[in-house]
Amino acid sequence: MTAWYRVYPGSALPRRLTTADVDYLDTAVRRAYGVFVDDPATGLELARATAASVLTRRGFDADEVLRPYRASPASDPGEILQALTSLAAAIDRIAVDGV
């Protein structure tokens, strides 16, 4: 199985996302965009929760990684969409770089 990884300073092992992780996250983000249409805040939270579960399982500090990708449920849908789009791009970067 292919794994994307990046070695972190001071770490003996790389942190990895497997191909299955990446596929799962891609599917989750697509679903989150679908939910966004009816409930923007829930769509973003779905994407964040799914990403957090995968990242935590693979040894990432999910709170730190996902901190920038938040929006209040009362936020404008445009602001929530921007956070969701940024989160999707971050997931793509994590899959390739491990960051």
Phi, psi and omega in degrees: 000138178283141175226137174267143183205163171213135180275134179264141179305134179082358181258137180283333183237147174287154173266134190230149165245129179278169175302319179297321177299313182296316178298317179298315179295320177300315179296317180297320179293319177299318178295320180299320176297324177294318178292325182307323183304317182267330184210089185306314183295321179292322177301314178295315181296323176300313180296316180295316182295318179294313179299318180299319182295319180290314182298317179297317180299330182263009173093007176277155171274093187299322179301316180292314183295320187266356183308317182289348188253062180233156171205144178293144176303335179274358182294159174300141179306328178295321178293320179294319178298320178298318178295319179294317179295319177295321178296317178300318178294321179295320177299319177299318179294318179299320181299324183270314189257341186079011181247000000 
